[in-house]
């Protein structure tokens, strides 16, 4: 597990694995609350990793600390239902696969999603695997790369056979992460002229909305499906806009300096005409 100020949610995640996992590893990004103390109270081995704003490098570090043959990656806002733990142990005992692609049951804005790309039949991740069967790219949202020759099992979704993920609490929570993630993504591609293209950004945003709301049947998730589709389209626009503004304006300090120069012109005009106000 990778954590940052998760004292409220972490106990639930730990309770869902402590009875069947041989070891629990928590890599914490310098939490300021009781996260590390809670992890230790559950018998976890606790390590520290520098905070980067996203978990991918810390996740690779966490995998490297594991001593077992099989590894499960879990976030503090995720839980493993009892039927799923039984099935995973069965996969290991029967040697059925090297990588298990698990369905995700995502709760968003107060309810579980069934479509919009985040439903349990649509959202899947290779989070349970034999050591050495996946690689860990360090970039944001790099996910895991299944290695050649690894036997892959895609676990079908049934009740109780999906990771339960308590995702965004509200729209503000979503937008806070959107802002942080688009900062990181835009920094990686800011020298790519195409990344800041207005037509390209508009087309990508439209495609994202269409894909989620229409093709992935986001309309079946009601208002949550509509707004999630729209916000994911906004994600594409925000990332492109941040690239473009950097390419044209430079960083914030350059814009502040320009604004100060413009403000000086306005203010100085009064000094040149001071006599008119006497």
C-alpha positions as CSV (number, residue, x, y, z in Angstrom):
1,X,0.0,0.0,0.0
2,X,1.1,3.6,-0.7
3,X,-0.3,6.2,1.7
4,X,-0.4,10.0,2.4
5,X,-2.6,11.1,5.3
6,X,-4.9,8.2,5.2
7,X,-5.6,7.6,8.9
8,X,-9.4,7.6,8.4
9,X,-9.5,5.1,5.5
10,X,-6.4,2.9,6.0
11,X,-7.8,0.7,8.9
12,X,-10.6,-0.6,6.6
13,X,-8.1,-1.5,3.9
14,X,-5.8,-3.2,6.4
15,X,-8.7,-5.2,7.9
16,X,-9.5,-6.6,4.5
17,X,-6.0,-8.2,4.1
18,X,-4.5,-8.8,7.5
19,X,-6.1,-12.3,8.0
20,X,-4.8,-13.8,4.7
21,X,-1.7,-11.8,3.6
22,X,1.7,-13.1,4.8
23,X,3.1,-9.6,5.0
24,X,1.8,-6.0,4.7
25,X,4.0,-3.3,3.3
26,X,3.0,0.3,3.6
27,X,5.1,3.0,1.8
28,X,4.1,6.3,3.3
29,X,4.9,9.7,1.6
30,X,5.5,11.5,4.9
31,X,2.0,11.7,6.3
32,X,1.3,14.4,8.9
33,X,-1.4,12.4,10.6
34,X,-1.4,9.0,12.3
35,X,-1.2,6.9,9.1
36,X,2.2,5.3,9.9
37,X,1.2,4.5,13.5
38,X,-2.0,2.8,12.3
39,X,-0.1,0.8,9.8
40,X,2.4,-0.3,12.4
41,X,-0.5,-1.3,14.8
42,X,-1.6,-3.8,12.1
43,X,1.8,-5.3,11.9
44,X,2.8,-3.7,8.6
45,X,6.3,-3.0,7.6
46,X,6.4,0.8,7.1
47,X,8.8,2.6,4.8
48,X,9.1,6.3,3.7
49,X,9.1,7.7,0.2
50,X,9.4,11.3,-0.9
51,X,6.0,12.8,-1.8
52,X,5.7,13.4,-5.6
53,X,2.0,14.2,-6.0
54,X,1.4,10.8,-7.5
55,X,2.0,7.2,-6.3
56,X,3.6,5.4,-9.3
57,X,7.3,5.7,-8.2
58,X,6.4,4.9,-4.6
59,X,4.5,1.9,-5.8
60,X,7.5,0.5,-7.6
61,X,9.5,1.0,-4.5
62,X,6.9,-0.8,-2.4
63,X,7.0,-3.8,-4.8
64,X,10.8,-4.0,-4.3
65,X,10.3,-4.3,-0.5
66,X,8.1,-7.3,-0.8
67,X,9.6,-10.7,0.1
68,X,6.8,-13.0,-1.0
69,X,6.3,-14.7,-4.4
70,X,2.9,-13.1,-4.9
71,X,2.1,-9.4,-4.6
72,X,-1.2,-7.5,-4.3
73,X,-1.2,-3.8,-4.8
74,X,-3.9,-2.0,-2.8
75,X,-4.6,1.7,-2.1
76,X,-5.8,3.0,1.3
77,X,-9.3,3.7,-0.2
78,X,-9.6,0.1,-1.5
79,X,-10.8,-3.1,0.1
80,X,-10.7,-6.8,-0.8
81,X,-14.0,-8.6,-0.2
82,X,-13.9,-12.0,1.4
83,X,-14.9,-14.0,-1.7
84,X,-12.2,-12.2,-3.7
85,X,-9.5,-13.1,-1.2
86,X,-10.6,-16.8,-1.3
87,X,-10.5,-16.8,-5.1
88,X,-7.0,-15.2,-5.2
89,X,-5.6,-17.7,-2.7
90,X,-7.1,-20.5,-4.9
91,X,-5.3,-19.0,-8.0
92,X,-2.0,-19.3,-6.1
93,X,-2.7,-22.8,-4.7
94,X,-3.7,-24.2,-8.2
95,X,-1.0,-22.2,-10.0
96,X,-3.6,-20.9,-12.5
97,X,-1.8,-17.8,-13.6
98,X,1.1,-15.4,-13.1
99,X,-1.0,-12.2,-13.4
100,X,-4.6,-11.7,-12.4
101,X,-6.5,-8.8,-13.9
102,X,-9.1,-7.7,-11.3
103,X,-12.4,-5.9,-11.8
104,X,-12.8,-2.6,-9.8
105,X,-16.1,-1.6,-8.2
106,X,-15.7,2.2,-8.0
107,X,-17.8,4.4,-5.8
108,X,-17.9,8.0,-7.0
109,X,-19.9,11.0,-5.7
110,X,-21.8,8.8,-3.2
111,X,-22.7,5.7,-5.2
112,X,-21.1,2.8,-7.2
113,X,-20.7,3.3,-10.9
114,X,-21.8,0.5,-13.3
115,X,-20.7,2.2,-16.6
116,X,-18.8,5.4,-17.8
117,X,-15.6,3.4,-18.1
118,X,-15.3,2.9,-14.3
119,X,-17.9,0.1,-13.9
120,X,-16.7,-3.3,-12.7
121,X,-17.0,-4.8,-16.2
122,X,-15.0,-2.0,-17.7
123,X,-12.4,-1.0,-15.2
124,X,-9.8,-3.7,-14.6
125,X,-6.2,-3.7,-13.3
126,X,-3.4,-6.2,-13.1
127,X,-2.9,-5.7,-9.3
128,X,-2.3,-9.3,-8.3
129,X,0.8,-11.0,-9.7
130,X,3.7,-13.3,-9.3
131,X,7.0,-11.5,-8.6
132,X,8.8,-10.7,-11.9
133,X,5.8,-11.0,-14.1
134,X,5.2,-7.3,-14.4
135,X,7.3,-4.2,-14.8
136,X,6.6,-0.9,-13.1
137,X,7.0,2.3,-15.2
138,X,7.8,5.4,-13.1
139,X,5.7,7.9,-15.0
140,X,2.3,9.1,-13.8
141,X,-0.5,6.6,-14.7
142,X,2.2,4.4,-16.2
143,X,0.3,1.4,-14.7
144,X,2.0,-2.0,-14.9
145,X,3.5,-3.7,-17.9
146,X,2.9,-7.5,-18.2
147,X,6.1,-9.2,-19.1
148,X,6.4,-11.6,-22.1
149,X,5.5,-15.2,-21.3
150,X,3.4,-14.3,-18.2
151,X,0.2,-16.3,-17.9
152,X,-2.7,-13.8,-17.6
153,X,-6.1,-14.5,-16.0
154,X,-8.9,-11.9,-16.4
155,X,-11.2,-12.5,-13.5
156,X,-14.8,-12.1,-14.5
157,X,-16.9,-9.7,-12.4
158,X,-19.4,-11.2,-10.0
159,X,-20.7,-9.9,-6.7
160,X,-17.9,-10.0,-4.2
161,X,-15.2,-10.6,-6.8
162,X,-14.0,-7.1,-7.4
163,X,-11.8,-4.6,-5.5
164,X,-14.1,-2.1,-3.8
165,X,-12.7,1.4,-4.4
166,X,-14.2,4.3,-2.5
167,X,-13.1,6.9,-5.0
168,X,-13.9,10.7,-5.2
169,X,-16.0,12.0,-2.4
170,X,-17.3,15.0,-4.2
171,X,-16.7,17.2,-7.2
172,X,-14.1,19.4,-5.3
173,X,-12.1,16.2,-4.5
174,X,-12.1,15.3,-8.2
175,X,-11.0,18.8,-9.3
176,X,-8.3,18.9,-6.7
177,X,-6.8,15.7,-8.1
178,X,-7.4,16.8,-11.7
179,X,-5.4,20.0,-11.1
180,X,-2.5,18.0,-9.5
181,X,-2.4,15.3,-12.1
182,X,-2.6,17.7,-15.1
183,X,0.3,19.7,-13.6
184,X,2.4,16.6,-13.7
185,X,1.3,15.4,-17.1
186,X,1.8,18.8,-18.7
187,X,5.3,19.1,-17.4
188,X,6.3,15.9,-19.1
189,X,5.1,17.0,-22.6
190,X,5.5,20.8,-22.5
191,X,8.1,20.8,-25.2
192,X,5.9,18.8,-27.6
193,X,4.3,21.4,-29.9
194,X,1.3,19.1,-30.6
195,X,0.5,18.7,-26.9
196,X,-0.7,22.3,-26.7
197,X,-2.6,22.4,-30.0
198,X,-6.0,23.9,-29.6
199,X,-7.7,21.8,-32.3
200,X,-6.1,18.7,-31.0
201,X,-7.1,19.4,-27.4
202,X,-10.7,20.1,-28.5
203,X,-10.9,16.9,-30.5
204,X,-9.5,14.8,-27.7
205,X,-12.0,16.3,-25.2
206,X,-14.9,15.6,-27.5
207,X,-13.7,12.1,-28.1
208,X,-13.3,11.5,-24.3
209,X,-16.8,12.6,-23.6
210,X,-18.3,10.6,-26.4
211,X,-16.3,7.5,-25.4
212,X,-17.4,7.6,-21.8
213,X,-21.0,8.9,-22.1
214,X,-22.1,7.1,-25.2
215,X,-19.9,4.2,-26.1
216,X,-19.2,3.2,-22.5
217,X,-22.9,3.9,-21.6
218,X,-22.2,6.6,-19.0
219,X,-25.8,7.8,-19.5
220,X,-26.9,4.7,-17.6
221,X,-25.1,6.1,-14.5
222,X,-27.4,9.1,-14.5
223,X,-26.1,12.5,-13.5
224,X,-22.9,10.9,-12.2
225,X,-22.2,9.5,-15.6
226,X,-22.8,12.8,-17.4
227,X,-20.6,14.8,-15.1
228,X,-17.8,12.3,-14.9
229,X,-17.7,12.2,-18.7
230,X,-17.6,15.9,-18.8
231,X,-14.9,16.2,-16.2
232,X,-12.7,13.6,-17.9
233,X,-13.1,15.7,-21.1
234,X,-12.1,18.7,-19.0
235,X,-9.0,16.8,-17.9
236,X,-7.8,16.6,-21.5
237,X,-8.4,20.3,-22.0
238,X,-6.7,21.3,-18.7
239,X,-3.6,19.3,-19.5
240,X,-3.3,20.8,-23.0
241,X,-4.0,24.3,-21.8
242,X,-1.2,24.1,-19.2
243,X,1.2,23.0,-21.9
244,X,0.1,25.8,-24.2
245,X,0.4,28.5,-21.6
246,X,3.9,27.4,-20.7
247,X,4.9,27.3,-24.4
248,X,3.6,30.9,-25.0
249,X,4.0,32.6,-21.6
250,X,6.6,30.6,-19.7
251,X,6.1,30.1,-16.0
252,X,3.9,32.1,-13.6
253,X,6.8,34.4,-12.6
254,X,7.1,35.6,-16.2
255,X,3.4,36.4,-16.3
256,X,3.6,38.2,-13.0
257,X,6.5,40.3,-14.2
258,X,4.5,41.2,-17.4
259,X,1.4,42.1,-15.3
260,X,3.6,44.3,-13.0
261,X,5.0,46.1,-16.0
262,X,1.5,46.7,-17.4
263,X,0.3,47.9,-13.9
264,X,3.3,50.2,-13.7
265,X,2.2,51.9,-16.9
266,X,-1.3,52.6,-15.6
267,X,0.0,53.8,-12.2
268,X,2.8,55.9,-13.7
269,X,0.3,57.8,-15.9
270,X,-1.1,59.5,-12.7
271,X,2.3,60.7,-11.7
272,X,2.9,62.4,-15.1
273,X,-0.4,64.2,-14.8
274,X,-0.2,64.9,-11.1
275,X,-0.8,68.6,-11.6
276,X,-4.2,68.0,-13.1
277,X,-5.4,66.6,-9.8
278,X,-4.1,69.5,-7.6
